[in-house]
Amino acid sequence: MDVGIGTYTAMEFDEAVEATRQALADRGFGILHEIDLTATLKTKIDKDIERVLILGACNPGFAGDAFDVSKEVALLLPCNVVVRESSGGCVIEAQNPALLAQVISGGLQDMADELSAQMRSMMKDLTR
């Protein structure tokens, strides 16, 4: 199983970030935090990398239902969605929700399958 579900888009970085935010919101996800990996690595270890933004996305309905099944699910939340500059565009990747069902036993398979389908749909929408 793949760790992530992703796509490549010809969008510029800022456009890809905004399109990703909107695509997540359209699917009921909020952004709990953002990590500017580029700035963090530059500040902490003086390392230059391409632009990378990590969005900590959470669908409250799913999170609440999954938490009812297993409190350990909190260790895997929020779902990271990464927008990364690549030659001529951006790579957009989301943590594969199917991993939840593999890592935590009991009752998460249907929810993980539904969320995986939403992520695949989102990536299809973001491919340009």
C-alpha positions as CSV (number, residue, x, y, z in Angstrom):
1,M,0.0,0.0,0.0
2,D,1.2,3.5,-0.9
3,V,1.9,5.9,2.0
4,G,0.4,8.7,-0.1
5,I,-2.2,9.6,-2.7
6,G,-1.0,12.3,-5.0
7,T,-0.9,14.0,-8.3
8,Y,1.2,16.4,-10.4
9,T,-0.2,19.8,-11.5
10,A,1.2,22.4,-13.8
11,M,-0.1,25.1,-11.4
12,E,2.3,27.5,-9.8
13,F,3.0,26.9,-6.1
14,D,0.7,29.6,-4.6
15,E,-2.1,28.6,-7.0
16,A,-1.7,24.9,-6.1
17,V,-1.8,25.8,-2.4
18,E,-5.1,27.7,-2.7
19,A,-6.6,25.1,-5.0
20,T,-5.7,22.4,-2.4
21,R,-7.2,24.4,0.4
22,Q,-10.4,24.8,-1.5
23,A,-10.5,21.1,-2.6
24,L,-10.1,20.1,1.1
25,A,-12.8,22.6,2.3
26,D,-15.2,21.3,-0.4
27,R,-14.8,17.8,1.1
28,G,-15.4,19.0,4.7
29,F,-11.7,19.3,5.8
30,G,-10.4,22.1,7.8
31,I,-6.7,23.1,8.2
32,L,-5.5,22.7,11.8
33,H,-2.0,23.8,11.1
34,E,0.6,24.7,8.4
35,I,4.3,24.0,8.3
36,D,6.4,25.9,5.9
37,L,9.1,23.2,5.6
38,T,11.2,25.4,3.3
39,A,11.4,28.3,5.9
40,T,11.9,25.9,8.8
41,L,14.8,24.1,7.3
42,K,16.4,27.4,6.2
43,T,16.0,28.9,9.7
44,K,17.0,25.8,11.7
45,I,19.8,24.3,9.6
46,D,20.5,26.8,6.8
47,K,19.3,24.3,4.2
48,D,17.8,25.5,0.9
49,I,15.0,23.3,-0.6
50,E,12.2,23.8,-3.1
51,R,9.0,25.3,-1.7
52,V,7.1,22.8,0.5
53,L,4.0,23.4,2.6
54,I,2.5,20.8,4.9
55,L,-1.2,21.3,5.6
56,G,-2.6,19.5,8.6
57,A,-6.1,18.7,7.4
58,C,-8.9,17.2,9.5
59,N,-12.4,16.2,8.7
60,P,-14.1,16.6,12.1
61,G,-16.9,14.0,11.3
62,F,-14.4,11.3,10.4
63,A,-12.1,12.2,13.3
64,G,-14.9,12.0,15.8
65,D,-16.1,8.7,14.4
66,A,-12.6,7.2,14.2
67,F,-11.9,8.4,17.8
68,D,-15.0,6.5,19.0
69,V,-13.5,3.4,17.5
70,S,-10.0,3.8,18.9
71,K,-8.4,6.6,20.9
72,E,-5.1,5.7,19.3
73,V,-6.3,7.3,16.0
74,A,-5.4,10.6,17.6
75,L,-1.7,9.6,17.0
76,L,-2.3,9.7,13.3
77,L,-4.3,12.9,13.0
78,P,-4.4,15.3,11.3
79,C,-3.9,14.0,7.8
80,N,-0.9,15.7,6.2
81,V,-1.4,17.1,2.8
82,V,1.8,18.3,1.1
83,V,2.2,20.8,-1.7
84,R,5.7,20.7,-3.1
85,E,7.3,22.6,-6.0
86,S,8.5,20.4,-8.8
87,S,9.9,21.2,-12.2
88,G,7.2,23.2,-14.1
89,G,4.5,22.8,-11.5
90,C,3.8,21.1,-8.2
91,V,3.3,17.7,-6.6
92,I,0.3,17.5,-4.3
93,E,0.2,14.5,-1.9
94,A,-2.0,13.4,0.9
95,Q,-1.4,10.8,3.6
96,N,-3.3,7.7,2.5
97,P,-6.2,7.3,4.9
98,A,-6.2,3.5,4.3
99,L,-3.1,3.4,6.5
100,L,-5.4,4.0,9.5
101,A,-7.1,0.7,9.0
102,Q,-3.8,-1.1,8.7
103,V,-2.2,0.4,11.8
104,I,-5.3,0.5,14.1
105,S,-7.3,-2.6,14.5
106,G,-11.1,-2.7,14.4
107,G,-13.8,-0.8,12.7
108,L,-11.9,1.8,10.6
109,Q,-11.8,0.0,7.2
110,D,-15.1,1.5,5.9
111,M,-14.2,5.0,7.0
112,A,-10.6,4.7,5.6
113,D,-12.0,3.5,2.3
114,E,-14.4,6.4,2.1
115,L,-11.7,8.9,2.9
116,S,-9.3,7.3,0.4
117,A,-11.9,7.7,-2.3
118,Q,-12.3,11.3,-1.4
119,M,-8.5,11.9,-1.6
120,R,-8.3,10.2,-5.0
121,S,-11.2,12.3,-6.2
122,M,-9.5,15.5,-4.9
123,M,-6.2,14.6,-6.6
124,K,-8.1,14.1,-9.9
125,D,-9.7,17.5,-9.5
126,L,-6.3,19.1,-8.8
127,T,-4.6,17.5,-11.8
128,R,-4.2,20.2,-14.5
